[in-house]
């Protein structure tokens, strides 16, 4: 876990990997406000160092997308024609 947290710090990330009961999670820093911060892995050796870093990046992207969607960003705006055109009137 030390090597993973050192690699995160080397990349300028303040979040840290922590151990839960049968899973791991990122806490603090960039992970503080994340809705999804868990990695379902039974042991540290389940993933390589590169895979742990990739999981952090995946969760960061996922949380950004969730927050943008909940803020109304990313929704497609469908422009409808005026009511007279919708009813076939011109």
Buried (B, 14 or more C-beta within 10 A) or exposed (E): EEEBBEBBEEEEBEBBBBEEEEEBBBEEBBBEEBEBBEBEBEEBEEBEEEBBBEBBEEBBEBBEEEEEEEEEEEEEEEEEEEEEEEEEEE
